[in-house]
Amino acid sequence: MKIDGQCHCGRVRYTATVDPENASVCHCTDCQAISGSAFRTTLRVPDSDFEMTGEIKTYEKIAANGNERALVFCLNCGTQMYGTMVGAGPKRLSVRLGTCNQRAQLPPKRQIWCQSAMPWVNDLASVPMSPAQD
């Protein structure tokens, strides 16, 4: 499937060819803290199938599993674009699904780091809903 996306301000844009089966939800505490949310949705993409333009910044960190990770975001608005392993060789990118224009067509197929999931995350259907902000 062909996808495209951009950061919030539109200065960083990308196109990619993806397998929709690679969409997932991550409940790790790093994703919670860095995204400012209860979880993050991602789409794994080989770097050879991903093209991006625009000015980016990279932040490197040590993940909960001990691996070095590079987080790439827009230099202007700060939108996170993807995360990947650090080092030489082919990479698998974890593209942030919220940046993808086709995100409604890419429902998650798995959830990881569920031991860190917020205990209320599966009970949202019972929370009152509004079509827009009150």
Summary of the structure (lengths in Angstrom):
residues: 134
radius of gyration: 15.2
end to end distance: 36.2
largest distance: 48.5
contacts: 360
relative contact order: 0.26
helix: 21%
strand: 40%
